[in-house]
């Protein structure tokens, strides 16, 4: 056999093993505590890593009849320590396993994520039609460069597919800025942005975006505006909305004003957001 062909076959065989890899999925299941609705939630954490913590979703929504699977994807025993090249197949496997649970079969899947989890929620929904609704809180409209455990920039994308990093927007390497200013400068790299923009028009269901107008972490409001504009430009056929809350920061938490907004503004945003989520879930359920 020709050595080149033999080498190519070995290369493809090795990559096939990567593509077919079975992952140990780190999830926490929160069963419903009330009368079951026709919707099952998937909860995604952000750049803090570890097991997602979202008391409103995991406790309050389950009381109202919405079961939830929280998916950890880095900084746990069975997952990478860096938020870099996290394989989308990992989430595909988690979604498949979740949707095949006897009590979940037939329910509409709604994914909710905040910050990097919001970026991920939009990305997954754009690729997996089983997801029928997205709640993206202070998300990004693009895939970003990965982040190491020590918060330094990784040398690749945040996410990968079939062993290859997804196109991403790199952090502006010549900037000494941090947080919002760094992200705003990085978004001026138009060629990277174009390739890394999440194709949200491919989402197979309703989309609710929420942002804080005084976010000190990254420019979530303007990135949400970009998502809305892309949906409009592509004549998106499902329900969608962006709620930008005044005097509100990155986490809608009155105790975390260092991330933007005021105590009162963050409290009002938290209350309004929770009401919006309930209205959104009714919209998804009725479609």
C-alpha positions in Angstrom: 0.0 0.0 0.0 1.2 3.5 -0.8 2.8 5.0 2.3 1.0 8.3 1.9 -2.4 6.5 1.7 -1.5 4.3 4.6 -0.5 7.3 6.7 -3.8 9.1 5.7 -5.8 6.1 6.8 -4.0 6.0 10.2 -4.7 9.8 10.6 -8.4 9.4 9.8 -8.7 6.4 12.1 -7.2 8.3 14.9 -9.5 11.2 14.3 -12.5 8.9 14.1 -11.7 7.7 17.6 -11.8 11.4 18.7 -15.1 12.0 17.0 -16.6 8.8 18.5 -15.3 9.4 22.0 -17.7 8.7 24.8 -17.3 11.3 27.6 -17.9 11.0 31.3 -20.7 13.6 31.7 -20.7 15.7 34.8 -24.3 16.6 35.4 -26.7 17.2 38.3 -30.4 16.3 37.8 -33.1 18.3 39.5 -36.4 16.5 39.3 -39.6 18.4 39.2 -41.3 19.0 42.5 -44.6 20.2 41.1 -47.1 19.3 38.4 -45.0 18.4 35.4 -44.9 20.8 32.5 -44.1 19.9 28.9 -40.7 21.5 29.1 -37.4 20.3 30.5 -34.5 22.7 31.3 -30.8 22.4 30.7 -28.7 24.7 32.8 -25.1 25.9 31.8 -22.7 27.6 34.1 -20.2 30.3 33.0 -16.5 31.0 33.3 -16.4 30.2 37.0 -16.5 26.5 36.0 -17.5 23.6 38.2 -21.0 22.5 38.8 -23.6 25.1 37.7 -25.3 26.9 40.5 -28.6 28.6 39.7 -31.0 28.5 42.6 -33.8 30.1 40.6 -33.7 27.4 37.9 -32.7 24.4 40.0 -35.1 25.1 42.9 -37.8 27.5 42.0 -38.5 26.3 38.4 -38.5 22.7 39.5 -41.2 23.6 42.1 -43.3 24.8 39.2 -43.0 21.6 37.2 -39.8 22.1 35.1 -37.2 19.4 35.6 -33.6 20.5 35.0 -30.2 19.0 34.1 -27.2 21.2 35.1 -24.2 20.4 33.0 -20.6 21.0 34.2 -18.0 21.2 31.4 -14.8 22.3 33.0 -13.1 22.5 36.4 -14.5 19.2 37.7 -13.0 15.8 38.3 -14.1 14.4 34.9 -13.7 17.6 32.8 -10.8 19.8 31.6 -9.4 22.4 34.0 -9.3 25.1 31.3 -12.2 26.6 29.3 -10.5 25.7 26.1 -11.5 23.5 23.1 -14.4 22.0 25.1 -15.9 19.5 22.6 -19.5 20.2 21.5 -19.9 16.4 21.3 -19.8 16.4 25.1 -23.0 18.4 25.3 -24.5 16.4 22.4 -24.0 13.3 24.5 -25.5 15.0 27.6 -28.5 16.2 25.7 -29.1 12.8 24.2 -28.9 11.0 27.5 -31.2 13.6 29.2 -33.8 13.6 26.5 -34.0 9.7 26.7 -34.8 9.7 30.4 -38.3 8.2 30.7 -39.7 11.2 32.5 -38.1 13.7 30.0 -39.0 11.9 26.7 -41.4 14.0 24.6 -40.7 17.2 26.5 -39.4 20.4 24.8 -35.8 21.2 25.8 -35.0 24.7 26.8 -31.4 25.7 27.6 -30.5 28.5 29.9 -27.0 29.9 30.4 -25.3 33.0 31.7 -22.2 34.8 30.4 -20.0 32.1 28.8 -22.9 29.8 29.5 -25.1 32.2 27.4 -22.6 32.1 24.6 -22.7 28.3 24.8 -26.5 28.2 25.0 -26.8 30.1 21.7 -24.1 28.0 20.1 -25.7 24.7 21.1 -29.2 25.7 20.1 -27.9 26.8 16.7 -26.5 23.3 16.1 -29.0 20.9 17.8 -32.6 21.2 16.7 -33.8 19.2 19.8 -33.4 22.5 21.7 -36.7 24.4 21.3 -36.0 27.4 23.4 -33.0 29.5 24.6 -32.6 31.8 27.6 -29.3 33.5 27.2 -28.3 35.9 30.0 -25.6 38.4 29.4 -24.3 36.3 26.5 -22.0 36.8 23.6 -22.9 36.8 19.9 -19.5 35.3 19.0 -17.3 32.5 20.0 -14.4 33.8 22.1 -10.8 32.7 22.6 -10.5 30.1 25.4 -9.5 30.9 29.0 -7.1 29.0 31.2 -7.7 28.1 34.8 -5.5 31.0 35.9 -7.6 33.4 33.8 -4.9 33.8 31.1 -5.9 33.5 27.5 -5.7 30.0 26.1 -4.0 29.4 22.7 -7.2 28.2 21.1 -11.0 28.5 20.9 -13.4 28.0 23.8 -15.1 25.2 21.9 -14.2 22.5 19.5 -16.1 20.1 17.1 -14.7 16.9 15.7 -11.3 17.6 17.1 -11.0 21.1 15.6 -11.3 24.4 17.3 -14.3 26.5 16.3 -13.4 29.9 14.7 -13.1 32.5 17.5 -12.4 36.1 18.3 -8.9 36.4 19.9 -8.3 38.9 22.7 -6.6 42.1 21.4 -3.0 41.1 22.2 -1.6 44.7 22.1 -4.2 46.0 24.6 -3.5 46.6 28.3 -7.2 47.0 28.9 -9.4 44.6 30.9 -12.9 43.4 30.8 -15.4 45.6 28.9 -12.8 47.7 27.1 -10.7 44.6 26.1 -13.8 42.9 24.6 -14.8 46.1 22.8 -11.4 46.4 21.3 -11.3 42.8 20.4 -14.7 43.1 18.6 -13.1 45.6 16.2 -11.3 42.6 14.6 -13.9 42.4 11.9 -12.5 39.4 10.0 -12.4 37.3 13.1 -15.8 38.4 14.2 -17.4 37.5 10.9 -16.0 33.9 11.1 -16.8 33.5 14.8 -20.4 34.9 14.8 -22.9 32.3 16.1 -25.5 31.5 13.4 -28.4 32.2 15.7 -30.8 32.1 12.8 -30.5 28.3 12.8 -32.1 28.0 16.3 -35.2 25.9 16.2 -37.2 27.8 18.7 -37.9 30.9 20.7 -35.0 33.1 22.1 -35.0 35.3 25.2 -31.9 37.5 25.7 -31.3 39.5 28.9 -28.5 41.9 29.6 -27.4 44.6 32.1 -26.9 48.0 30.6 -24.0 48.7 33.0 -22.3 45.4 32.7 -18.6 45.8 33.7 -17.5 42.4 32.6 -18.2 42.5 28.8 -20.5 44.4 26.5 -23.4 42.0 26.7 -26.1 44.6 25.7 -24.4 45.4 22.4 -23.7 41.8 21.7 -27.3 40.9 22.4 -28.3 43.7 20.0 -26.1 42.0 17.4 -28.0 38.8 17.9 -31.3 40.5 17.5 -30.1 42.2 14.3 -29.0 38.9 12.8 -32.3 37.3 13.6 -34.1 40.2 11.9 -31.8 40.2 8.9 -32.5 36.4 8.5 -36.3 36.7 8.9 -36.2 34.5 12.0 -39.6 32.7 12.2 -39.7 32.1 16.0 -40.4 34.4 18.9 -37.5 36.5 20.2 -36.8 39.4 22.5 -33.9 41.2 24.2 -34.5 42.8 27.6 -31.7 45.3 28.5 -32.1 46.3 32.1 -31.1 49.8 33.3 -28.7 50.3 36.2 -27.9 46.6 36.1 -24.6 44.7 35.9 -23.3 41.3 34.8 -25.1 39.0 37.3 -28.3 40.8 38.3 -27.3 40.5 41.9 -27.7 43.4 44.4 -24.7 42.1 46.3 -22.4 42.2 43.3 -22.5 45.9 42.3 -18.8 45.7 41.5 -19.9 43.9 38.3 -22.0 46.9 37.4 -25.3 48.6 38.2 -26.8 49.6 41.6 -28.3 47.5 44.3 -31.8 48.7 43.4 -31.2 48.3 39.7 -29.9 44.8 40.0 -32.8 43.8 42.4 -35.4 45.1 39.9 -33.6 43.4 37.0 -33.6 40.1 38.9 -37.3 40.3 39.7 -38.2 41.3 36.1 -36.0 38.6 34.6 -37.6 35.9 36.6 -41.1 37.0 35.5 -39.8 37.1 31.9 -38.6 33.6 32.2 -42.0 32.3 33.3 -43.7 34.2 30.4 -41.1 32.8 28.0 -41.7 29.2 29.1 -45.4 29.6 28.6 -44.7 30.8 25.0 -42.5 27.8 24.3 -45.0 25.5 25.8 -47.8 26.8 23.6 -45.9 26.6 20.3 
